[in-house]
Amino acid sequence: MLNKLKLILNNGKIMRRVLITVLIIFVFKIVTYIPIPLLETSTIDNAMKNGGFLTFLNSFSGNALGNYSIAALGISPYITASIVIQMLQMDIVPAFKRWGEEGESGRAKLNQWTRYVTIILAFIQALMILFGLSSNAENIVKYGIGIPKVVAILFMAIMITAGSAFVMWLADLITRFGIGNGSSIIIVAGIVTSLPSAASALWQQKVTEATGTYDYVVFGIIVFLYVAILVGVVYMEKAIRKIPTQYANRQGKTDSHIPVKLNTAGVMPVIFASTLMSIPATIMGFANVDKESTAGFWLDQIFTYTNPLGFAIYIFLIFIFSFFYTFLTVKPDDIADDLQKSNAFIPGIKPGEETQNFISRVLFKVTVLGATYLAILAAIPIIATIVFKLPQNVTIGGTGLLIIVGVAIETAKQLETEASEKAYKGFM
């Protein structure tokens, strides 16, 4: 481990890329403090007290929404756009599928379309949030500014869209000149920078304002759970199922394998499920739906995952999206074709359709375990918040730690690979 670290630190090119990444993150953090012009900030404060989608969005934007920043949407529109473009490549838009098979030039075209979709989604999302705030507030525009509300909302939506475009550009710079995947690094930066405020709120409630021994015990339990979840996530994220393969010209040897990650889908199923559950609840809050009415009661039960029915639906959605995203990103038919083209096979399995079916069965079984792991990880913060009565901005592990650990592992692999490449070149 120390030798690998020394190898990385002695690599001037890698250290320059690390420095560039740190500087870009610093710029991103500055942007999260640039306020949205004309906005009456108390409207966001009041809306976020009720939790829901805005609180969820704030946690992934580095508290940009809580700071009323033009970067309030963070990198989320870009991630959503990337997923949309990925889905459209599944024979839905023939041109996108063709570009996906054309190599570097095709990827460049897809990236360009991803940016276009990002801008459109960011503008729509900004309008939805602003009109939602407007319907639930006396005045969304700062007092004394003589501009029609609709014009002011359109202007603010454009500014938020520009902020999202700038964050997307920063992420692209990290991918090209820095270390790791830019989108992932921006998300991690947002989560990490929001941790101090969460720790401060927890300390304030359980230590500074402690009313008895119970509060100190709870604080110790929460710290222990954080560490335990961190260790568990690191272990689970590195877990893989190896499918052995052989080559026709190397009979009797099984020195190669196809690695299938336990959690192939990553954190995307939790994000999808949380978003779907949070948006209706947020709309209910904006529209002032009476929870005492029959419709309001059932909507609250279904879309609030702190309620038993909503919690069950939330877990079900995580399973559904885990299978959907896993089979979207890992295609058994492509793997089977690649093995056949490479003159390779799985011992005891015939090439072609039988290999494809075998890989699909393995992937299905692994995904069941991965989805269960994700569901447990997503459930822990909800249960802990209810049991320990935690502040709204404090969550025990869960999605945030999963993202941090996953990105850290992938980035460390990239650093190690680049450092090793230089070492081999120097040796030769």
C-alpha positions as CSV (number, residue, x, y, z in Angstrom):
1,M,0.0,0.0,0.0
2,L,2.8,2.4,0.9
3,N,4.7,1.5,-2.2
4,K,1.6,2.3,-4.3
5,L,1.1,5.6,-2.6
6,K,4.8,6.5,-3.1
7,L,4.5,5.6,-6.8
8,I,1.5,8.0,-7.1
9,L,3.2,10.9,-5.2
10,N,6.3,10.6,-7.3
11,N,4.4,10.9,-10.5
12,G,4.4,14.5,-11.5
13,K,1.7,14.1,-14.2
14,I,-0.7,12.5,-11.7
15,M,-0.1,15.1,-9.0
16,R,-0.8,17.9,-11.6
17,R,-4.1,16.3,-12.4
18,V,-4.9,15.9,-8.7
19,L,-4.2,19.6,-8.2
20,I,-6.4,20.6,-11.2
21,T,-9.2,18.5,-9.7
22,V,-8.9,20.2,-6.3
23,L,-8.9,23.7,-7.9
24,I,-12.0,22.8,-10.0
25,I,-13.8,21.6,-6.8
26,F,-12.8,24.8,-5.1
27,V,-14.4,26.8,-8.0
28,F,-17.5,24.6,-7.7
29,K,-17.8,25.4,-4.0
30,I,-17.5,29.1,-4.7
31,V,-20.3,28.9,-7.3
32,T,-22.6,27.3,-4.6
33,Y,-22.5,30.6,-2.8
34,I,-23.5,32.8,-5.8
35,P,-27.2,33.6,-5.1
36,I,-30.1,33.5,-7.5
37,P,-31.0,37.1,-8.5
38,L,-34.4,38.4,-7.4
39,L,-35.3,35.3,-5.3
40,E,-37.0,35.8,-2.0
41,T,-34.9,33.3,0.0
42,S,-37.4,32.7,2.8
43,T,-39.5,30.7,0.2
44,I,-36.8,28.0,0.0
45,D,-36.3,28.0,3.8
46,N,-40.0,27.3,4.3
47,A,-40.2,24.6,1.6
48,M,-37.1,22.7,2.9
49,K,-38.5,22.5,6.4
50,N,-41.0,19.9,5.1
51,G,-38.2,17.7,3.6
52,G,-39.0,16.0,0.3
53,F,-37.3,16.4,-3.0
54,L,-35.7,19.8,-2.2
55,T,-33.9,18.3,0.9
56,F,-32.8,15.4,-1.2
57,L,-31.6,17.7,-4.0
58,N,-29.8,19.9,-1.5
59,S,-27.7,17.0,-0.1
60,F,-26.3,16.2,-3.6
61,S,-25.6,19.8,-4.6
62,G,-23.2,20.7,-1.7
63,N,-25.9,22.7,0.1
64,A,-26.2,24.9,-3.0
65,L,-30.0,24.9,-2.8
66,G,-29.8,25.8,0.9
67,N,-27.5,28.7,-0.1
68,Y,-30.0,29.8,-2.7
69,S,-27.3,29.4,-5.3
70,I,-27.5,29.4,-9.1
71,A,-25.9,25.9,-8.9
72,A,-29.0,24.7,-6.9
73,L,-29.6,21.8,-9.2
74,G,-25.9,20.7,-9.1
75,I,-25.0,18.0,-11.6
76,S,-28.3,16.2,-11.3
77,P,-29.7,17.4,-14.7
78,Y,-26.5,16.1,-16.4
79,I,-26.8,12.7,-14.8
80,T,-30.5,12.4,-15.7
81,A,-29.7,13.4,-19.3
82,S,-26.9,10.8,-19.5
83,I,-29.4,8.1,-18.4
84,V,-32.0,9.2,-20.9
85,I,-29.4,9.1,-23.7
86,Q,-28.3,5.6,-22.5
87,M,-31.9,4.4,-22.6
88,L,-32.5,5.9,-26.1
89,Q,-29.6,3.8,-27.4
90,M,-31.7,0.6,-26.8
91,D,-33.1,0.6,-30.3
92,I,-35.5,3.5,-29.4
93,V,-33.5,6.0,-31.5
94,P,-31.6,4.2,-34.2
95,A,-29.2,7.0,-34.8
96,F,-28.2,7.0,-31.1
97,K,-27.7,3.2,-31.2
98,R,-25.5,3.6,-34.4
99,W,-23.4,6.3,-32.8
100,G,-22.9,4.1,-29.7
101,E,-21.2,1.5,-32.0
102,E,-19.1,4.0,-34.0
103,G,-16.3,4.4,-31.4
104,E,-14.8,7.8,-30.5
105,S,-16.7,9.9,-33.1
106,G,-20.0,8.4,-32.1
107,R,-19.4,9.0,-28.4
108,A,-18.6,12.6,-29.2
109,K,-22.0,13.0,-30.9
110,L,-23.8,11.3,-28.0
111,N,-22.0,13.6,-25.5
112,Q,-23.1,16.6,-27.5
113,W,-26.7,15.4,-27.3
114,T,-26.4,14.7,-23.6
115,R,-25.4,18.4,-23.1
116,Y,-28.5,19.6,-25.1
117,V,-30.8,17.4,-23.0
118,T,-29.1,18.6,-19.8
119,I,-29.9,22.2,-20.6
120,I,-33.5,21.4,-21.4
121,L,-34.0,19.3,-18.3
122,A,-32.3,21.9,-16.1
123,F,-34.6,24.6,-17.4
124,I,-37.7,22.5,-16.9
125,Q,-36.7,21.4,-13.4
126,A,-35.9,25.0,-12.5
127,L,-39.3,26.2,-13.7
128,M,-41.0,23.4,-11.8
129,I,-39.3,24.3,-8.5
130,L,-39.8,28.0,-8.9
131,F,-43.5,27.7,-9.9
132,G,-43.9,25.3,-7.0
133,L,-42.4,27.7,-4.6
134,S,-44.5,30.5,-6.0
135,S,-47.8,28.6,-5.5
136,N,-46.9,28.1,-1.8
137,A,-45.5,31.6,-1.0
138,E,-47.0,35.1,-0.9
139,N,-44.2,36.4,-3.1
140,I,-41.2,34.6,-4.6
141,V,-39.7,37.8,-5.8
142,K,-37.8,40.1,-3.5
143,Y,-39.9,43.0,-2.1
144,G,-39.6,46.3,-3.9
145,I,-38.6,44.9,-7.4
146,G,-41.2,46.0,-9.9
147,I,-41.0,43.0,-12.3
148,P,-44.0,40.8,-13.2
149,K,-43.7,37.5,-11.4
150,V,-43.8,35.4,-14.5
151,V,-40.9,37.4,-16.1
152,A,-38.9,37.1,-12.8
153,I,-39.5,33.4,-12.6
154,L,-38.3,32.9,-16.2
155,F,-35.2,35.0,-15.5
156,M,-34.4,33.0,-12.4
157,A,-34.9,29.7,-14.3
158,I,-32.5,30.9,-16.9
159,M,-29.9,31.7,-14.2
160,I,-30.3,28.3,-12.6
161,T,-30.0,26.6,-16.0
162,A,-26.8,28.6,-16.6
163,G,-25.5,27.5,-13.2
164,S,-26.2,23.9,-14.1
165,A,-24.4,24.3,-17.4
166,F,-21.4,25.7,-15.7
167,V,-21.3,22.8,-13.2
168,M,-21.6,20.4,-16.2
169,W,-18.6,22.2,-17.8
170,L,-16.6,21.9,-14.5
171,A,-17.4,18.2,-14.4
172,D,-16.2,17.8,-18.0
173,L,-12.9,19.6,-17.2
174,I,-12.3,17.2,-14.4
175,T,-12.9,14.2,-16.7
176,R,-10.5,15.6,-19.3
177,F,-7.8,17.1,-17.3
178,G,-8.3,15.9,-13.7
179,I,-8.7,12.6,-11.9
180,G,-11.8,10.3,-12.1
181,N,-15.2,10.8,-13.6
182,G,-16.1,14.5,-13.3
183,S,-19.8,14.0,-12.6
184,S,-19.0,11.6,-9.8
185,I,-16.3,13.8,-8.3
186,I,-18.7,16.8,-8.2
187,I,-21.4,14.7,-6.4
188,V,-18.8,13.5,-3.9
189,A,-17.6,17.1,-3.4
190,G,-21.1,18.2,-2.7
191,I,-21.8,15.4,-0.2
192,V,-18.4,15.8,1.6
193,T,-18.7,19.5,2.0
194,S,-22.2,19.1,3.5
195,L,-20.9,16.6,6.2
196,P,-19.5,19.3,8.6
197,S,-22.9,21.0,8.9
198,A,-24.5,17.6,9.5
199,A,-21.9,16.7,12.2
200,S,-22.4,20.2,13.8
201,A,-26.2,19.7,13.9
202,L,-25.7,16.2,15.5
203,W,-23.2,17.5,18.1
204,Q,-25.5,20.4,18.9
205,Q,-28.5,18.2,19.5
206,K,-26.9,15.2,21.2
207,V,-24.0,16.8,23.1
208,T,-24.4,20.6,23.5
209,E,-28.1,20.4,24.2
210,A,-28.0,17.0,25.9
211,T,-30.7,16.4,28.4
212,G,-29.4,13.2,29.9
213,T,-27.2,10.1,29.6
214,Y,-29.4,8.8,26.8
215,D,-28.3,11.6,24.4
216,Y,-24.6,10.7,24.9
217,V,-25.3,7.0,24.3
218,V,-27.2,7.8,21.1
219,F,-24.3,10.0,19.9
220,G,-21.8,7.1,20.5
221,I,-24.1,4.6,18.7
222,I,-24.5,6.9,15.7
223,V,-20.7,7.4,15.4
224,F,-20.3,3.6,15.7
225,L,-22.9,3.0,13.0
226,Y,-21.2,5.5,10.6
227,V,-17.9,3.5,11.0
228,A,-19.6,0.1,10.7
229,I,-21.5,1.2,7.5
230,L,-18.4,2.6,6.0
231,V,-16.5,-0.6,6.5
232,G,-19.4,-2.7,5.2
233,V,-19.8,-0.5,2.1
234,V,-16.1,-0.8,1.3
235,Y,-16.3,-4.6,1.5
236,M,-19.5,-4.9,-0.5
237,E,-18.4,-2.5,-3.2
238,K,-15.3,-4.6,-3.9
239,A,-17.2,-7.9,-3.9
240,I,-17.4,-9.6,-7.4
241,R,-18.6,-12.9,-8.8
242,K,-16.0,-14.4,-11.1
243,I,-17.2,-16.3,-14.2
244,P,-14.2,-18.5,-15.3
245,T,-13.3,-18.5,-19.0
246,Q,-10.9,-20.5,-21.2
247,Y,-9.3,-19.9,-24.6
248,A,-9.1,-22.5,-27.3
249,N,-5.4,-22.1,-27.6
250,R,-4.8,-22.5,-23.8
251,Q,-6.5,-25.8,-23.0
252,G,-6.8,-26.8,-19.3
253,K,-6.1,-23.3,-18.0
254,T,-8.6,-21.1,-16.3
255,D,-6.4,-18.1,-15.7
256,S,-9.1,-15.7,-17.0
257,H,-12.5,-14.7,-15.8
258,I,-15.4,-12.3,-16.3
259,P,-15.9,-10.2,-13.2
260,V,-19.5,-9.4,-12.2
261,K,-19.8,-6.8,-9.5
262,L,-22.2,-7.5,-6.6
263,N,-23.5,-4.0,-7.0
264,T,-23.3,-3.4,-10.7
265,A,-26.0,-0.7,-10.7
266,G,-24.2,1.4,-8.1
267,V,-26.2,4.1,-6.4
268,M,-28.5,4.9,-9.3
269,P,-31.5,2.7,-8.1
270,V,-31.6,4.5,-4.8
271,I,-31.4,7.9,-6.5
272,F,-34.2,6.9,-8.9
273,A,-36.4,5.5,-6.2
274,S,-35.8,8.5,-3.9
275,T,-36.6,11.0,-6.7
276,L,-39.8,9.2,-7.7
277,M,-40.9,9.1,-4.0
278,S,-39.9,12.6,-3.2
279,I,-41.4,14.5,-6.2
280,P,-45.1,13.7,-5.4
281,A,-44.6,14.6,-1.8
282,T,-43.0,17.9,-2.7
283,I,-45.8,18.7,-5.1
284,M,-48.3,18.0,-2.3
285,G,-46.4,20.5,-0.2
286,F,-46.4,23.1,-2.9
287,A,-50.1,22.6,-3.7
288,N,-51.1,22.7,0.0
289,V,-52.9,19.4,-0.2
290,D,-54.8,18.7,3.0
291,K,-53.4,15.5,4.5
292,E,-56.7,15.1,6.5
293,S,-58.6,14.5,3.3
294,T,-59.0,11.0,1.8
295,A,-56.8,11.8,-1.2
296,G,-54.2,13.6,0.8
297,F,-54.1,10.8,3.4
298,W,-53.4,8.1,0.8
299,L,-51.0,10.2,-1.2
300,D,-49.1,10.8,2.0
301,Q,-49.1,7.1,2.9
302,I,-47.9,6.0,-0.6
303,F,-45.2,8.7,-1.3
304,T,-43.8,9.3,2.2
305,Y,-41.2,6.5,2.9
306,T,-41.3,7.1,6.6
307,N,-44.8,5.5,6.5
308,P,-45.0,1.7,6.3
309,L,-46.7,1.6,2.9
310,G,-44.4,4.2,1.4
311,F,-41.4,2.4,2.8
312,A,-42.5,-0.9,1.2
313,I,-43.0,0.9,-2.2
314,Y,-39.6,2.6,-1.8
315,I,-37.8,-0.8,-1.3
316,F,-39.7,-2.3,-4.2
317,L,-38.6,0.5,-6.5
318,I,-35.0,0.0,-5.5
319,F,-35.3,-3.7,-6.5
320,I,-37.0,-2.8,-9.8
321,F,-34.4,-0.1,-10.7
322,S,-31.5,-2.4,-9.7
323,F,-32.5,-5.0,-12.2
324,F,-33.4,-2.4,-14.9
325,Y,-30.1,-0.5,-14.6
326,T,-27.9,-3.6,-14.2
327,F,-29.3,-5.2,-17.5
328,L,-29.1,-1.8,-19.1
329,T,-25.4,-1.4,-18.5
330,V,-24.3,-5.1,-18.6
331,K,-25.6,-6.9,-21.8
332,P,-25.2,-10.7,-21.6
333,D,-25.6,-11.0,-25.4
334,D,-22.7,-8.6,-26.1
335,I,-20.5,-10.5,-23.6
336,A,-21.4,-13.8,-25.3
337,D,-20.6,-12.4,-28.7
338,D,-17.2,-10.9,-27.5
339,L,-16.3,-14.3,-26.0
340,Q,-17.1,-16.1,-29.3
341,K,-15.1,-13.5,-31.3
342,S,-12.1,-13.9,-29.0
343,N,-12.2,-17.7,-29.4
344,A,-13.1,-18.0,-25.6
345,F,-15.7,-20.0,-23.8
346,I,-17.1,-20.7,-20.3
347,P,-16.1,-24.2,-19.2
348,G,-19.1,-26.6,-19.5
349,I,-21.2,-24.1,-21.4
350,K,-21.7,-24.0,-25.2
351,P,-20.8,-20.8,-27.0
352,G,-23.6,-18.6,-28.3
353,E,-27.1,-18.6,-26.9
354,E,-26.3,-21.0,-24.1
355,T,-23.5,-18.8,-22.9
356,Q,-25.8,-15.8,-23.0
357,N,-28.4,-17.5,-20.9
358,F,-25.8,-18.7,-18.4
359,I,-24.5,-15.1,-18.0
360,S,-28.1,-13.8,-17.6
361,R,-28.8,-16.3,-14.9
362,V,-25.6,-15.4,-13.0
363,L,-26.3,-11.7,-13.4
364,F,-29.9,-12.2,-12.1
365,K,-28.7,-14.0,-9.0
366,V,-26.0,-11.5,-8.2
367,T,-28.4,-8.6,-8.8
368,V,-30.8,-10.1,-6.2
369,L,-28.0,-9.9,-3.6
370,G,-26.9,-6.4,-4.8
371,A,-30.5,-5.1,-4.7
372,T,-31.0,-6.5,-1.1
373,Y,-27.7,-4.8,-0.1
374,L,-28.9,-1.5,-1.6
375,A,-32.3,-1.8,0.1
376,I,-30.7,-2.4,3.5
377,L,-28.3,0.6,3.0
378,A,-31.2,2.8,2.0
379,A,-33.4,1.7,4.9
380,I,-30.8,2.3,7.6
381,P,-31.0,6.2,7.5
382,I,-34.8,6.2,7.5
383,I,-35.0,3.8,10.5
384,A,-32.2,5.5,12.4
385,T,-33.8,9.0,11.9
386,I,-37.1,7.8,13.3
387,V,-35.6,5.8,16.2
388,F,-33.0,8.4,17.3
389,K,-35.0,11.5,16.3
390,L,-32.1,13.0,14.3
391,P,-32.1,16.5,12.8
392,Q,-33.3,16.8,9.2
393,N,-29.9,17.3,7.7
394,V,-28.3,14.3,9.5
395,T,-28.5,10.9,7.9
396,I,-26.6,7.8,9.1
397,G,-24.5,6.6,6.1
398,G,-26.7,5.2,3.4
399,T,-26.6,6.7,-0.1
400,G,-24.0,9.3,0.6
401,L,-21.4,6.8,1.9
402,L,-22.1,4.5,-1.0
403,I,-21.3,7.2,-3.5
404,I,-18.2,8.4,-1.6
405,V,-16.8,4.8,-1.3
406,G,-17.7,3.8,-4.9
407,V,-16.1,6.9,-6.4
408,A,-13.0,6.6,-4.1
409,I,-12.4,3.0,-5.1
410,E,-12.7,3.8,-8.9
411,T,-10.5,6.9,-8.6
412,A,-7.9,5.0,-6.6
413,K,-7.9,2.3,-9.3
414,Q,-7.3,4.9,-12.0
415,L,-4.5,6.5,-10.0
416,E,-2.8,3.1,-9.5
417,T,-3.2,2.2,-13.1
418,E,-1.7,5.4,-14.4
419,A,1.2,5.3,-11.9
420,S,1.9,1.7,-12.8
421,E,1.9,2.5,-16.6
422,K,4.7,5.1,-16.0
423,A,6.7,2.6,-13.9
424,Y,6.5,0.0,-16.7
425,K,7.5,2.5,-19.3
426,G,10.5,3.6,-17.2
427,F,11.5,-0.1,-16.7
428,M,11.5,-0.8,-20.5
